[in-house]
Amino acid sequence: MNSPRSETAKDMRSIEVKVRPNAGASCLEEQADGTFLASLKAPPVDGKANAELLALVARHFGVRKAAVSIKAGASARHKRVSVACE
C-alpha cells in the first residue's frame, strides 16, 4: 500500500563540488560534467571555507543554509554536498 507523500518531506539533491580556498572572489560555477567548482575567499582553517561553501550553495539553490550539509569530504577539496529542496 503506497502512502501519499508527506507535505513535510523534502527532495534531496546531492552535488559534487571541487573547492578552491583563498580565491580572490567567491563564486559557484557548474561545470560541463555536472559537478561544481567553488572558489572561496575564506582559508581552509577552522571550518571557515566549509561555512562559506554552505552559504554559497544555499544562495545558489535558493534555500536556507540549514538545508545544505556536507555529506563527504569535509576536510578534502572534493566534497559531496546535500541540498534539501524546500
C-alpha positions in Angstrom: 0.0 0.0 0.0 1.5 3.3 -1.1 1.1 6.2 1.3 0.7 9.7 0.0 3.7 11.9 0.0 4.0 13.9 3.2 3.9 17.7 2.9 6.9 17.9 5.1 9.0 15.5 3.0 11.9 17.3 1.2 13.6 16.3 -2.0 17.3 15.8 -1.5 19.8 16.7 -4.2 23.4 15.6 -3.9 26.1 17.6 -5.8 29.9 17.0 -6.2 31.9 20.2 -5.5 35.6 20.9 -6.0 36.7 23.7 -3.7 39.4 26.3 -4.2 40.0 28.2 -1.0 41.9 31.5 -0.7 40.5 32.7 -4.0 40.2 36.4 -4.9 36.4 36.2 -5.1 33.7 33.7 -4.1 31.6 32.0 -6.8 30.0 28.7 -7.6 30.1 27.5 -11.2 28.5 24.4 -12.7 30.9 22.5 -14.9 30.1 20.7 -18.2 30.2 17.3 -16.5 27.5 18.3 -13.9 29.9 18.9 -11.0 30.5 22.3 -9.4 33.6 24.4 -8.9 33.5 26.6 -5.8 36.1 29.4 -5.4 36.1 30.6 -1.8 37.7 33.7 -0.3 38.0 32.0 3.1 41.0 30.0 4.1 40.7 26.3 4.8 41.2 26.9 8.6 38.8 26.3 11.5 36.0 25.4 9.1 35.8 28.8 7.6 35.9 27.6 4.0 33.3 24.9 4.7 31.0 27.5 6.3 31.4 29.8 3.3 30.7 26.9 0.9 27.5 26.0 2.6 26.3 29.7 2.4 27.3 29.9 -1.3 25.5 26.6 -2.2 22.4 27.8 -0.2 22.3 31.1 -2.1 22.8 29.4 -5.5 19.9 27.0 -4.9 17.7 29.5 -3.1 17.4 27.5 0.1 18.2 28.2 3.8 21.8 27.4 5.0 20.3 24.8 7.3 19.1 22.9 4.2 22.7 22.4 3.0 25.2 19.9 4.5 28.5 18.3 3.6 28.0 14.6 3.4 31.5 13.5 2.4 34.9 15.2 2.2 34.7 17.8 4.9 38.5 18.1 5.1 39.1 17.4 1.4 39.0 19.6 -1.7 36.4 17.3 -3.4 33.2 17.2 -1.4 29.7 15.7 -1.7 27.1 18.3 -0.6 23.5 17.5 0.1 20.8 20.2 -0.7 17.2 19.8 0.7 14.9 21.4 -1.9 12.1 23.1 0.0 
